[in-house]
Amino acid sequence: MNTQRQVEYAAFILRVALGGMFVAHGLLKVMVFTLPGTAAFFESVGFPGWAAYVVALAEIGGGALILAGVAVRWVSLALVPVLLGALSVHWGAGWVFSNEGGGWEYPAFLVIVSIVQALLGAGAYRLALPWGVRPRAAVA
């Protein structure tokens, strides 16, 4: 296996982990905390309540696009502000995410992972775009 192939598989593995994390966190807001409950939490930490609906949609939709390998670079970057919002909420709780109120290390790590995913691209096993646009690596 050559180095380029290894990078393609590494980007794929990272993409599945990152996309799955976004979908899981979005569904957590919808199915466990409920959207009204999430909106109340957002308001309690200084964000507008309506932002909870936008964030849940962004996490579920963006995570699904990342999982499918569609517009991975752009979607990964577009979700960084969501992660920065989470980082700002957890900043005061200290480093470790298991602290009361959750620490900031996990959201900070996810910001970095999203940026790395944007730099790497979709990797292997991405969904082919129907309108003929191909990733640069696939252009002969």
N, C-alpha and C positions, 0 to 999 in steps of 0.2 A: 504494500500500500504506500503510495507516495504522500508527500507532505500536504499537497493540495487536497487530496481526498480526506486526509485526517482532519484538516481544518473544516471541510464541508460537514463531516460527521459531528465534530465538536460543536459547530454552530447549530446543527440540528438538535443535539442533546440539550444545549443551552436553551434553544427556542421552545422545546417541549416543556422544560422546567419552568421557564419564565411565563409562557402562555398559560400553563396549568395553574400557576400561582395567581395570576391575574383573574382568571375565571373563578377559581375557588374563593378568592377574597370578594369578588363581586357577588357571587351567589350567597356568601355568608351574610352580606349586607341585606340581601333580598329575603332569604329563606330562614335565617336564624334571628337576626336582629330586627328584621322587617324594615322596609323603607321609611315608614314614619318614625320608627325607633332610631334608625341611623340618622335621619334628619334632625331628631331631637339631640342626638349626640353631637352632630356637627355644630348645631347652635350653641351647645354647652361649651364648646372649645373655641367659639368665635367665628366659625364659618357660617354662611347662610344655609338654612335648612334645605333649600332647593338644590344646593350643590351635591347633596347626598345622592339624589336621583341621577345627576350627570356623572358622578364618580362611579356609581354602580354600573351604569350603562357603558361607560368608558372601559371599566375593568372587564366586564363580561364580553363586550363587543371587541375591544382591543385584544384581549386574551385569546378569543376565538380566531381573530385574524392572524395573530402571531402563531398560534398552534397550526393553522392551515398553511402558513408560510406566505401570506399575502401582505405585501407592503410592509414587511417586517422592519426595515430600517426606519421608516417614517412613523409607524405605529409605536415602536419602542421609544422613539424620541418624544412622541406626542404624550406618552404616559408618564414621562419624567416629572412634569408638574404635579400630577396626582401623587406620586411618591414623595415629592418635596413637601406637599401638604401634610402627608402622613408623618414625615420626618419632623416637621414643625410642631405637630401635636405631641410627639413622643420625646422631643428634645429635652424638656425639663425633667424627665424621669431618669436621666442618666444613661450610661452606655448599654447595659445589658437589657435585652428585650423582656427577660423574665422579671425585671423589677416591677413594683407596683406601678400601674399606669403604662407599662411597656417602655423599654428603653429605645434608643434611636439607632442601634447598630443594624437591625434588620432592614428598616427603611433605607438607611444609607447604603447598605450592601445592594439592595434592589435598584437604587439609582445607578450604581456602578455597573451592575449586570445589564441593565437596560441600555446603557451607553455602549457597553461592549457588544451587545447583540446588534445594535445599530451599526457599529463598525464592521462586524463580521457579516451581516446580512442573514438571509434565511437558512443557508446551508443546504444540506441534502434533503430530499423528499418534500420539496415545497410544492404547493398547488400551482399548476400551470395557469397563467393568466389567459383568459379566453380571447382577448382582443389583440393577441400577437406580441405583446411586450415581453421581452425576455430579460432575465437578469444578465448583467455584463459577462459573468463567468460562462454563461451558456451560449453566447454569441461567438460564432466561428470566425 
